Amino acid sequence: MVAASSPFGLSKAALERRMNNQIPRKRHTPYTSPKNTVRTLPRHVARSKPKSTSTKIHTKHRLSLDPHARPEKRGTNRSRVPGTNGHGIDQWSARRILASRPHPFNPLRTQYKVHWETTWEDSTAITGLAAIEWREAVHDGNTFEFKARDGSVWTVLKDSSSLENDSEESQWEMWRAIRRNAAQELENDCFCRLKNEDFVFASEADDREVTDALGEKWQKEDMCAKNVLRTVWAECSNDQETIKTDVPLGNVNVRFLAQLDPWMDEDEDDETGASAGSQRSVFTVMEIVRAILPNPLEDLRDDAFSKRAAHNHYTHWCATLRILICKVPFMFKSGTWMQLLAFLMLGSELFRETLSSVGVKVRDDWCQRAKEYDMHMYYDCIVDDRSTHDILETFINLRDFFRDLKPGRPVEVMAESLQEEKLPIMPEGGIGSMQKFES
């Protein structure tokens, strides 16, 4: 049933979701699909060898001609290496190379990720999934006629990339994948990936306290801040009741020194002449451990923003993320799901502002570089064989949903929480009222 008040012909359920700021939601597109029609974007096209051209020829594997040999469902973690299950080799014209990697089964060889040119092929040479999807598109009215300059009439597939990239399904699958993997990262030993010099003791007194407590048990080179953090975290992970007690060395003060932006100069001094590292905030070992134990994202559900109280949940989880950024900034490096979750819910500007509040500086273009890196991480880990540009478009559409949420009164609750943690308060009206900076 179509809602009478909907200017774009949205269903009653879709209109109610949009009015209540709930995901998933679908925005208006120039084309509308017939009711009960599931439309998919043709991802693979089997083509015969084109006529010889001056274009340099490369090779590409064909998709299986079996129409049922579809890839894994999009939105799930990859369990295979894409592009390695072809049944034949043919000649294709390449437009440009997008990326390269070592061959998954022979590291001495190199593979290119290629953007292929479009060519005209005889209809009898096109079989399998591509042909089936084309016939479905024609039958469902998802094509239009174009009159070429030579007078011939083309039947053309309607542009479906924007429809797919902004579809309810694409946004919902992306949200679930980011939330699921971000929560999983907090379950892992996040300290094992750190270098010994990434954390230091805040003072000589803290260093002496550790030496006195561990001098007879540990080697001198092992008595670093990172190892103390990891030891306390492991002890609390095995028995989370110890989080509520005074753990030995839990009151030792440490400071995070590593850079999140690899282009930042580690020895760069500020205007007062002090080193950048000395301006970082200091936290006790237990403050850091308690920030990630128990898992703060464990209660973040897939449907947290699909209910009428979506803006209340959004306010709460924004505050949670900002506390994590301050206490455990090393969890938000490029190529992590925690960073992607922060970009999604907080946006670039507030993410950088929160990092700056604890002395972690990044360059002005860091957010753009980090998001571009994260899009390739998403492609690498999640079954979604669209181009990274299309994946980024879905991310921006999903980011717009969070940006449009208006927390309203609950911001006061969030402000109290942030003041207790000594963090900067969000602008009045929440993220939804901020100027639309680059997503």
N, C-alpha and C positions, 0 to 999 in steps of 0.2 A: 504494500500500500504506500502511495506517495503522499507525503505531507502537503496539505494544501497551501501552507504558508511558506513552503520552501521555494526560493527563487531559482534554484538549480536542480530541482527534481530529486532532492535527497529523500531517502526513505525516512519514515517516521523515527525509526530507531537511530539512524545516523544523525538526524537533526537533533534528537534529544541528547546524543553524545556530545555534539558540538556545543549545544547550549550549556551543557554542564561541564565543559572543559575536560572531556574524558578522552583517553586514547583507547583503542585506535580510532582515528577519524580520517575521512577522505575529503580533500579539498576539491573545489570545482575545477574541471578540465573542459577543454573545448568539445570533447566527445563524450557521449554517454553510452554505456554498454546496455544491451537488452537485459531485462530482468532474468535472474537466475542463470546468467551466463558467466562462467569462469574463464577469464581471458589471460593467457600467458604470452610472454614475449618470446618469439623464436630466438633461441640462444645459439643453436648450431645449424648450419646449412651444409648439406653434402653437395659438392659440386664436382663436375667433371673437369678434365684438363682444358683450360681455355686456349684459344689460339695464341700462337707465339706473339709476344709483344717485346718492346724494348725495355720493359720493366724488369728489374732483377727478380729472378725466380727463387722462391724458398719452398720448403716442404711443410705440410701440416697434416696431422693425423685426422682421419674421418671419424665421425661419431658412428657407432654401430647402427646399421640399417634397421635393426629391430626397433619398432616404435615403442616397445615397452621397456627398452633399455635406458631408462631415464636415470639421471644422476641422483645422488642423495638429496633429501628434502632440504631446501634452503633454510638457513637459520640454525642448523645443527653443526656441532664441531666436526671438522673434517676427519675422516678415517681412511682417506686415500689421498694419493697425490694426483691433482687434476691434470688432464692432458696425457695420460699414460695408458689409456685403455682403447686406443684406436685399433681398427682392424685392417686398415689399408693406408697407403701413402699416395698422395697425388700432388700435382703442382698448383701452387696458388700465387697470386700477386700480392706482395706485402706493401702496405702503405707506410708503416713506420714501426720501429721497435720500441716497446714500452718499458721493458725490464729484461734482465738476464739473471740466470742462476746456474749453479752446477747441476748437471743431470742427476736426478735422484738415485739412479742405479749405477752411474759411472761418473764419479767426481772429476775425471780427467776431461770430460766433455762439457760443453756449455749449451744451455737452452735459452732461447729468446721467447719472451711473451710478445706476440705480434698483433698489431692492428691491421686487419686484412682489408684490401680494397673490395669494392662491390663490382660485380661483373654480370653481364646478361648470359644466361645459360638456357639450353633447350629444355623445355618442360619435362621431356622424357628422361632427362638425366638427373632430375631432382626427385629423390625418394625419401622414405623414412619420416622422421618427426617433422622436418621442415615442411614437407608437402602436406602432411595431415593438418598442421596448424594453419597453413595457408587456406586450405579448403574450408576449415572451420571459420576463419576470419571472413571469407567471402559469404558463407552461408549466414553468419550472424550479423552481417551488415557493418563489419568493422573495416571496410575499405571505401574508397571514393574514386571517382573517375577524373583523370587528368588528360587534357588535350595537348599533345606535344606539338612542336613547331612544324613537324612534317605532316601533321594532320592525323596521325595515329592516336588512338585512345588507350591510355594505360589504366589498368585497375591497380590502385596503390593502397598499400596497408597504411591505415591511419597511424600517426605518430603515437606510439604507446609507451615510449621511454618515460615521459613525464608522468603518465598515468601509473605506470608500474612503480616508479621511484617514490611516488607520493601515495601509494595505495595503503589501505589499512593493513594488508598482509605484510608488506615490506617493512613498514614502521614497527608493527607489532613484533615481527621476528627479530629485527635489529634490537629493539628494547630488551626482549627476553635474553638474547645472546649477550649483550653488554652486562645486564644485571647478573646473570648466572655466572659469567666468568670473573666479574669483579668480586663477587662474594667468594668464589673459589680461591682467588689470589690471597685473600685475607686468611684462608685456612692453611696456606702453605707457610713454610719457614721463610719469611721474607728477609731475614737477616743473613741468610747464607749467600745471597747474591751481592752483599756489600763488601767493599774492600776495608781493610783494617784502618786505613786513614780517613774513611768517610765519617767516622765519629771520633771525637776526642773528649777527654775528661774536661770539665769546665774550669777546674782550678787544680793547683798543686795539692791542695788538701784532699780533693777527691781522688787524685792519683795515689797519694799516700795511703788513703783508706783502703783502696783496692790492693795495694802492695802488701799492707799489713794482714789483710784477710786471706789473701791467696798466695802469699810468698812461698809457703812451704808446699803448696799443692800444684801450682802452675809454673811453667817456664816463664822467664821474664818477657820473652817475645810474644807470649800468648796473652799477657795481661793488658789487653787493649779494650777500649770502650765497646767496640762491636761485639767482642766475645762475651763481655759481661752482659750486654743486652740479650744476646742469643741464649746464654745460659739461664738467665732469669725467665725469658720467654718460654723456654723448653720446660722448666720446672712448673710454671703456671699452666702450661698447656696440658701437662699430665695430670694436674690436680688444680682445677680452676678455683677451688675453695681457697687456695693460697693467695689469690688476688686480693682478698679482703684482709689479709694479715700483713705484717711487716716482714717482707722477705729480705734476707741478708743481701746487702749491697743495693737494695731497692731504692735507697735515698741518695745514691750517688748521682751527681749532676753531670749530664753529658750535653754535647753540642754537635749538631749535624753540620758538616763542612762541605760535603760533596755538592757539585753543580748539577742541576737538572737540565740546564741549557749547555750543551758541550761547546758552544761558541762563546760563552762567557769566560773572561780572563779570571782564573782562580786567584791571582795575586793583585787584582784590581783594587785600588784603594778608593775610599769615598772622599768627599770634599773635606772632611776633617783630618784626613791622613790615616784613619784607622783601616785595617784590612777588612775586606768584606766578610771573612769568616768570623771575626770578633764581634760583628753586629748581629749574628744569629741568636735566636732565642735559646734559652737554656731550660731543659726539662729533666726531671729525675728519671731514672730507669723505670720505676714503676708507673709513672705518668705515661710513658711511651707504651709500655706493655699493656696497661689497662685500656689504652685507646683502641687496641685491636683484639683484646680478649675480655669477654667473649666476643665473637664476631659481630661487629655492629651492623653489618648488612644482612644478618641472618633473618631478620624480621621484615626485610624489604621484599614484598611479594610482587609477582608479575602484574597483578591487578590493582596495585596500590593507587594507580592514577586512572582507574577505570570506574571509579565510584563518585558519588556526589561530593564527597569530602576530599576530592583530589588535591585542591589547593592547600588543605591542612596537612596532608601527607607530604606534599612538596616542600612546604615550609620546614617541616621537621627534618626531612632528609637533606635539604640544603645545609641546615645547621650541622648535621652529623658529618657531612662531607667536609665542611670547612674546618671542623675540629680535627678531623683526620689529616687534612692537608697541613695543619700547623704542627701536629704532634708527630706524624710519620710522613714527612714530605717525600722521602725516598720511595714510597709506594706509588708515586705519581710521575715516574719517569716515562719518557716516550716509549711506546711499545708495550704499555701496560693497560689492562682493562680499567683500572682505577682512574687513570688519566682520562680515558675516553668517557667514563661515567661523569667525571668532573666537568669536562667540556660540554657534555650533553645537558647536565642539570644546572650548572652554574654559569656557563658561558665563559668566553675568553677573558673578558675584562675582570669579572669578579674572581675568577681563578687566579689571575696574576696579582690582583689586589690582596688576596688571602696569603699567597706566597710571600709577597712583599712585607706583610705585617709581621712575619717572623724572620725577616732578613734574607730571604731567598730571592735573589734578583734574576731576572731573565730578560733577554733582549726583546725589543718591540715586535719583531717578526717571529718570535719563538712559538707562539700559539699556532700560527699558520703552518710552520715547519713541523711541529709536533703532530697536528691533526693529519697532515698529509702522510706522515710516517704511520700513524695509527690506522689509516684507511687500508694500507697495505698489510698491516698486521691482521685486520679484520678479514681481508680477502684470503690471507694465508691460513687462518684458523677456522673460518666459518664457511660452510657450503653456500657460496653466493658467487657465481661465476660472471656476474656483471662486471663492467669496467669499474675501476676505482672511482672514476668521475661519477658514475651512476650511484655507487655506494655512498659517496660523499653527499650527493643530492638527497638521498633518503635520510642521511644523518642530519642535514640542515633542516629538512621538513620536520623531523622529529624534534629537533632543537627548538623550532618555532613553536611547537605545541607547549613545551615547558616554559618558554619565554612569555607566552600569552596567558599563562596561569596567573591569577591575581590573589596572592595570599590574604590580603586584607587584614582583619584584626589579629589573626594568629601571628603576624609579624612581631607583635609585642611579646608573645611568649618566646619567640626565637631570639629577640633582642636580649631578654633576660638570660637565656642560655649562653649567648655569646659573651655577655658581660661577665658571667661567672668564669668563662674560659679566657677572658681578657682579649677577645678578638673584636675586630671592627664590625660594626652593625651594618646590615644591608640598608640601601636607600629606602626611604618611606614608600610603601606600596609594593615592595618586593621587586624581584627581577623583572616581572611583567611590566613594571612602570619605567624601567631603565631605558635610556636611548638605545635604539637598535644598532649596536656596534656589530662588527664583523662576527658572524656566528662561529 
